[in-house]
Amino acid sequence: MRYLRFVFCAITLLIFTQAWAAFEVTPELQKELNQLTETIKEWAADPVIVNAVVAQNQKGPIADMDNTKWKSIRRSDALIKEFQSNDAGQWLKQKLDESKGLYSEAFLNASHGEKVAFVAKTSSYLHQGSAKFDQPFTKSQTWQGEPEFDESSQAHQIQLSVPVLVNHKPIGVLVIGVNLTQLAQMSK
């Protein structure tokens, strides 16, 4: 009997979690996301962003840095602080602060998918090989991820990414996380 109660509770919890984690992007929300994508394209054209990517592309990725090593670096490490405190990192932070919670994350990648700047440490240093980087960088198209439930913010979010362009050619990618819970509330 105890076992059956445990199984029942586990199944109930699983169903509840899946229902909670699902978030439908309605046509109205998609329209809002499309407008936000246009705003993010404007951000990607800002001289602070473009100049930061140009400078990083001249340097290239950090020698011997891969995603495994990246994960072992503490958020308080000086290297991480450099990405947050450079001009582009400060610019992105200002945009997130001004959004009053609409934007949940922001990071900037250079031509090899390596980081240029971010507001908070990302889970990966290199995004080359992921759709959020490859589609904007190789096809010069915007990309929209799937809705996800972010445990840290306890909110549904979606990532949007756009190419950073020079002479109509991609040189990097800007990725912004949009808090869907906040967007839905603002749309009402």
C-alpha positions in Angstrom: 0.0 0.0 0.0 2.8 2.4 0.8 4.4 1.6 -2.5 1.2 2.4 -4.3 0.9 5.8 -2.5 4.4 6.6 -3.4 3.9 5.7 -7.1 0.6 7.7 -7.1 2.4 10.7 -5.6 5.3 10.4 -8.1 3.0 10.2 -11.1 0.9 13.2 -9.8 4.0 15.2 -9.3 5.3 14.3 -12.8 2.0 15.3 -14.5 1.9 18.6 -12.5 5.5 19.4 -13.3 5.0 18.8 -17.0 1.8 20.9 -17.1 3.6 23.7 -15.2 6.7 23.5 -17.5 4.6 23.7 -20.7 4.1 27.2 -21.9 2.1 27.9 -25.1 3.2 30.7 -27.3 -0.1 32.1 -28.5 -0.3 34.1 -31.7 -0.5 37.3 -29.6 2.7 36.4 -27.8 4.4 35.4 -31.0 3.5 38.9 -32.4 5.2 40.4 -29.3 8.2 38.1 -29.7 8.5 39.2 -33.3 8.6 42.9 -32.2 11.2 42.1 -29.6 13.3 40.4 -32.2 13.3 43.6 -34.2 14.4 45.5 -31.1 17.2 43.0 -30.5 18.3 43.4 -34.1 18.7 47.2 -33.4 20.7 46.3 -30.3 23.0 44.1 -32.4 23.7 47.0 -34.7 24.8 49.3 -31.9 28.4 50.4 -32.2 29.2 49.2 -28.7 28.1 45.7 -29.6 29.6 45.7 -33.1 33.0 47.1 -31.9 33.2 44.5 -29.1 32.6 41.6 -31.6 35.1 43.1 -34.1 37.8 43.3 -31.3 37.1 39.7 -30.1 37.3 38.4 -33.6 40.7 39.9 -34.0 41.8 38.1 -30.7 40.0 34.8 -31.2 38.9 32.4 -28.5 40.8 32.0 -25.2 43.5 29.4 -25.8 42.6 25.9 -24.5 39.2 27.1 -23.2 36.4 24.6 -23.8 33.0 24.2 -22.3 34.2 21.7 -19.7 36.9 24.1 -18.4 34.4 26.9 -18.6 31.9 25.1 -16.3 34.6 24.8 -13.6 35.3 28.5 -13.5 33.5 30.2 -10.6 31.2 33.1 -11.2 33.4 35.3 -9.0 36.5 34.6 -11.0 38.3 37.7 -12.6 37.8 36.2 -16.1 34.1 36.1 -15.7 34.0 39.6 -14.3 35.9 40.8 -17.4 33.0 39.6 -19.6 30.5 41.4 -17.4 32.4 44.6 -16.9 33.6 45.3 -20.5 31.7 47.9 -22.5 29.4 45.4 -24.2 28.7 43.6 -20.9 27.8 46.9 -19.2 25.6 47.9 -22.2 23.8 44.5 -22.1 23.3 44.9 -18.3 21.8 48.3 -18.8 19.3 47.0 -21.3 18.3 44.2 -19.0 17.9 46.6 -16.1 15.8 48.9 -18.2 13.5 46.1 -19.2 12.2 45.7 -15.6 12.3 41.9 -15.8 11.2 41.4 -19.4 14.7 40.2 -20.5 16.1 37.5 -18.3 19.6 37.0 -19.9 21.9 38.4 -22.5 25.1 37.3 -24.0 27.2 38.1 -27.1 29.2 35.6 -29.1 32.1 36.2 -31.6 32.7 34.4 -34.9 33.8 31.1 -33.3 30.9 31.0 -30.9 33.0 32.2 -28.0 31.8 34.7 -25.5 32.4 38.5 -25.9 30.2 39.7 -23.1 27.3 38.7 -20.9 25.3 39.9 -17.9 25.6 36.6 -16.0 27.9 33.7 -16.6 26.6 31.3 -19.2 26.6 27.6 -19.0 28.9 27.4 -22.1 31.8 29.4 -23.4 31.4 28.2 -27.0 28.0 28.0 -28.7 29.3 27.1 -32.2 27.4 24.0 -33.2 24.1 25.1 -31.5 21.2 26.4 -33.4 21.1 29.6 -31.4 24.6 30.5 -32.8 24.7 28.6 -36.1 21.4 29.9 -37.7 22.1 33.6 -37.2 25.8 33.2 -38.0 25.8 30.9 -41.0 22.4 31.9 -42.5 22.1 35.5 -41.2 18.7 34.6 -39.9 17.1 35.2 -36.5 16.5 32.2 -34.3 13.8 31.6 -31.7 14.2 28.7 -29.2 11.5 26.7 -27.5 9.8 27.9 -24.3 11.6 26.6 -21.2 11.0 26.8 -17.5 14.0 28.5 -15.9 14.5 27.1 -12.3 16.6 30.0 -11.1 14.0 32.7 -12.0 11.0 30.5 -11.6 9.7 31.8 -14.9 9.1 30.6 -18.4 11.6 32.0 -20.9 12.5 31.8 -24.5 15.8 32.7 -26.2 16.0 34.9 -29.3 19.2 35.3 -31.2 20.2 37.7 -34.0 23.3 38.1 -36.1 25.7 41.0 -35.4 26.4 42.3 -38.9 29.2 44.3 -40.6 28.5 45.2 -44.3 25.5 42.8 -44.2 27.8 39.8 -43.2 27.5 38.1 -39.8 30.5 38.6 -37.5 28.8 37.4 -34.3 25.6 36.6 -32.5 23.5 38.4 -29.8 21.3 36.1 -27.7 18.6 37.5 -25.4 16.4 35.5 -23.0 12.8 36.8 -22.8 10.8 36.2 -19.7 7.5 34.8 -21.1 5.7 35.1 -17.9 6.5 38.8 -17.8 5.7 39.2 -21.5 2.3 37.6 -21.1 1.5 39.9 -18.1 2.6 43.0 -20.0 0.5 41.9 -23.1 -2.7 41.8 -21.1 
